Amino acid sequence: MEKPTKLKTKDKIILEAIAQYNEHGVQGITSRHIAGGIGISHGNLDYHYKTKEDLLVAIHGKMREEMTALYDNQQEDCSAVENLHLLLIQFEEFQYKFRFFNLDVLEITRSFPKVSKLIRETLEIRKAQTEELFEKFKQEGYLTEEYGGVADRVQHIIRMTISFWLSQREVLPFYHFTEKGEMVKTIWTILTPYLTESAKDEYQRVIEKHGFTQL
């Protein structure tokens, strides 16, 4: 029986930082809080990450790596509709896993220029990947002619919805779209007017098979 891999100190720091940032926000946590949380000295943490920005850069790297894996994990034997649906479900889980980054994104981009630059670069990559996803929709006959005239706008609305989903939940908690799965449903609501009948049929099959949340 193989022994579980022991986490390196730098990885423990990242996981503890994510947990504390998620609970209290980026500005509510210092390096001493994080060090105390995993029982190491402040000097030990400082050896690995000298500044909060260095730590946020490392966390962003972890996020980028995990998100890239989600895009790369699309199944060749699945339709474009099914691959998008599964991706959206995982996106929503991803939002909760790194919720501080989405809730504090404006503060982070204003305060940490290195992280801001990385975010912009990553968004350009995600934009290209989104366009590729919808190109597959077109190839499989899932988009109406009307979509061509509004493609950029629709994709931008989808990206905004994903990026700021948790923020709107915080600001508008009295609305009825706060449960897990609602982000996925909202994005399909945006897309539905531009889906062909075959796409709508495939969508029904997919939601009956997978639902709207990760099991």
Contacts in CASP RR format, 6 or more apart in sequence:
PFRMAT RR
TARGET T0000
AUTHOR 0000-0000-0000
METHOD contacts of the structure
MODEL  1
MEKPTKLKTKDKIILEAIAQYNEHGVQGITSRHIAGGIGISHGNLDYHYK
TKEDLLVAIHGKMREEMTALYDNQQEDCSAVENLHLLLIQFEEFQYKFRF
FNLDVLEITRSFPKVSKLIRETLEIRKAQTEELFEKFKQEGYLTEEYGGV
ADRVQHIIRMTISFWLSQREVLPFYHFTEKGEMVKTIWTILTPYLTESAK
DEYQRVIEKHGFTQL
7 15 0 8 1.000
9 40 0 8 1.000
9 44 0 8 1.000
9 48 0 8 1.000
10 48 0 8 1.000
10 49 0 8 1.000
10 58 0 8 1.000
12 38 0 8 1.000
12 40 0 8 1.000
13 34 0 8 1.000
13 35 0 8 1.000
13 38 0 8 1.000
13 40 0 8 1.000
13 45 0 8 1.000
13 48 0 8 1.000
13 49 0 8 1.000
13 55 0 8 1.000
14 55 0 8 1.000
14 58 0 8 1.000
14 59 0 8 1.000
14 62 0 8 1.000
16 34 0 8 1.000
16 37 0 8 1.000
16 38 0 8 1.000
17 29 0 8 1.000
17 34 0 8 1.000
17 55 0 8 1.000
17 59 0 8 1.000
18 59 0 8 1.000
18 97 0 8 1.000
18 98 0 8 1.000
18 100 0 8 1.000
20 29 0 8 1.000
20 33 0 8 1.000
20 34 0 8 1.000
20 37 0 8 1.000
21 29 0 8 1.000
21 100 0 8 1.000
21 101 0 8 1.000
21 104 0 8 1.000
22 98 0 8 1.000
22 99 0 8 1.000
22 100 0 8 1.000
25 100 0 8 1.000
25 103 0 8 1.000
25 104 0 8 1.000
26 52 0 8 1.000
26 56 0 8 1.000
26 100 0 8 1.000
26 104 0 8 1.000
26 107 0 8 1.000
26 108 0 8 1.000
27 104 0 8 1.000
27 107 0 8 1.000
31 42 0 8 1.000
31 45 0 8 1.000
31 46 0 8 1.000
31 49 0 8 1.000
31 52 0 8 1.000
31 55 0 8 1.000
32 42 0 8 1.000
34 45 0 8 1.000
34 55 0 8 1.000
35 41 0 8 1.000
35 42 0 8 1.000
35 43 0 8 1.000
35 44 0 8 1.000
35 45 0 8 1.000
49 55 0 8 1.000
49 58 0 8 1.000
52 112 0 8 1.000
53 112 0 8 1.000
53 114 0 8 1.000
53 115 0 8 1.000
56 108 0 8 1.000
56 112 0 8 1.000
56 115 0 8 1.000
57 114 0 8 1.000
57 115 0 8 1.000
57 118 0 8 1.000
59 98 0 8 1.000
59 101 0 8 1.000
60 101 0 8 1.000
60 115 0 8 1.000
60 118 0 8 1.000
60 119 0 8 1.000
60 122 0 8 1.000
61 118 0 8 1.000
63 94 0 8 1.000
63 98 0 8 1.000
63 101 0 8 1.000
64 118 0 8 1.000
64 122 0 8 1.000
66 94 0 8 1.000
67 94 0 8 1.000
67 122 0 8 1.000
67 126 0 8 1.000
70 87 0 8 1.000
70 90 0 8 1.000
70 91 0 8 1.000
70 94 0 8 1.000
71 87 0 8 1.000
71 129 0 8 1.000
74 83 0 8 1.000
74 86 0 8 1.000
74 87 0 8 1.000
75 82 0 8 1.000
75 83 0 8 1.000
75 86 0 8 1.000
78 86 0 8 1.000
79 140 0 8 1.000
79 142 0 8 1.000
79 202 0 8 1.000
79 206 0 8 1.000
80 133 0 8 1.000
80 136 0 8 1.000
80 137 0 8 1.000
80 139 0 8 1.000
80 140 0 8 1.000
80 142 0 8 1.000
81 137 0 8 1.000
81 140 0 8 1.000
81 142 0 8 1.000
81 199 0 8 1.000
81 202 0 8 1.000
81 203 0 8 1.000
81 206 0 8 1.000
82 202 0 8 1.000
82 206 0 8 1.000
82 209 0 8 1.000
82 210 0 8 1.000
83 133 0 8 1.000
83 136 0 8 1.000
84 133 0 8 1.000
84 137 0 8 1.000
85 184 0 8 1.000
85 188 0 8 1.000
85 203 0 8 1.000
85 206 0 8 1.000
85 207 0 8 1.000
85 210 0 8 1.000
86 210 0 8 1.000
87 133 0 8 1.000
88 183 0 8 1.000
88 184 0 8 1.000
88 187 0 8 1.000
88 188 0 8 1.000
89 181 0 8 1.000
89 184 0 8 1.000
89 210 0 8 1.000
89 211 0 8 1.000
89 212 0 8 1.000
89 213 0 8 1.000
89 214 0 8 1.000
90 214 0 8 1.000
91 162 0 8 1.000
91 183 0 8 1.000
92 165 0 8 1.000
92 180 0 8 1.000
92 181 0 8 1.000
92 183 0 8 1.000
92 184 0 8 1.000
92 213 0 8 1.000
92 214 0 8 1.000
93 214 0 8 1.000
95 102 0 8 1.000
95 162 0 8 1.000
95 165 0 8 1.000
95 166 0 8 1.000
95 183 0 8 1.000
96 166 0 8 1.000
96 180 0 8 1.000
99 166 0 8 1.000
101 108 0 8 1.000
102 163 0 8 1.000
102 164 0 8 1.000
102 165 0 8 1.000
102 166 0 8 1.000
102 167 0 8 1.000
103 166 0 8 1.000
103 167 0 8 1.000
103 170 0 8 1.000
105 119 0 8 1.000
105 163 0 8 1.000
108 115 0 8 1.000
108 116 0 8 1.000
108 119 0 8 1.000
109 115 0 8 1.000
109 116 0 8 1.000
109 119 0 8 1.000
110 116 0 8 1.000
123 159 0 8 1.000
126 159 0 8 1.000
127 155 0 8 1.000
127 159 0 8 1.000
130 155 0 8 1.000
130 158 0 8 1.000
130 159 0 8 1.000
131 155 0 8 1.000
134 143 0 8 1.000
134 151 0 8 1.000
134 155 0 8 1.000
137 143 0 8 1.000
137 199 0 8 1.000
141 196 0 8 1.000
141 198 0 8 1.000
141 199 0 8 1.000
142 195 0 8 1.000
142 196 0 8 1.000
142 198 0 8 1.000
142 199 0 8 1.000
142 202 0 8 1.000
143 194 0 8 1.000
143 195 0 8 1.000
143 196 0 8 1.000
143 199 0 8 1.000
144 194 0 8 1.000
144 195 0 8 1.000
144 196 0 8 1.000
146 193 0 8 1.000
146 194 0 8 1.000
147 154 0 8 1.000
147 194 0 8 1.000
150 194 0 8 1.000
154 190 0 8 1.000
154 191 0 8 1.000
154 194 0 8 1.000
157 190 0 8 1.000
158 187 0 8 1.000
158 190 0 8 1.000
158 191 0 8 1.000
161 183 0 8 1.000
161 186 0 8 1.000
161 187 0 8 1.000
161 190 0 8 1.000
162 183 0 8 1.000
162 187 0 8 1.000
165 183 0 8 1.000
165 186 0 8 1.000
169 177 0 8 1.000
169 178 0 8 1.000
177 186 0 8 1.000
180 212 0 8 1.000
180 213 0 8 1.000
181 212 0 8 1.000
181 213 0 8 1.000
182 212 0 8 1.000
184 212 0 8 1.000
184 213 0 8 1.000
185 212 0 8 1.000
188 203 0 8 1.000
192 200 0 8 1.000
195 203 0 8 1.000
END
